[in-house]
């Protein structure tokens, strides 16, 4: 369905973007998205894709490889999607502006999800957003910092987050980052002071994973 949405936007001459011309975040919510197929991105000799179809490998795959790795879902599952642009293009230590920009984007997106949840299901107790190491793959973001900033954004927006990781190391890092965030919140709840504390810790951009 998301592919159909992109085609509809292009047909109407409407840009599909989550950042406006001035560089401000404009996250988008898409409600009631049907998922009609499952694509196996992990390496599969049966599907003829020994290296897998994750990231850039999908764009290079032959149509028959994609078809072999695809399974129809009947009935389809339904999801509510939050699209927001991850920070990119950084190098060296994170600056205050980069941290605040990331926080602003995450807060805007989470607040939009809360507003849309209230519209679709008035009176619900809480909005839950499923997320992970946002911007830490191809953009080389720091996983600890991105976890902390998303946790802060969720608190500010009044939503709960379910944080997904891959493997034992990812789970350990995510839990450790959450504990660091909670320790910071025990010291102060003022956002500028939290940013000062994060800046002092010297978080730095990593490198792209190539995907």
ABEGO torsion letter per residue (X at the ends): XAAAAAAAAAAAGBBBBABBAAGBBBBBBBBGBBBABBBBABBBAAAGBAAEABEAAAAABBAAAAAAABBBBOBBBBBBBBBBBBBBGBBEBBBAAAAAAAAAAAAAAAAAAAAAAAAABBGBABBBBBBBBBGABAAGBBAAAAAAAAAAAAAAAGBBBBBBBBEAAAAAAAAAAAAAAAAAAAABABAAAAAAAAAAAGBBBBBBAGX
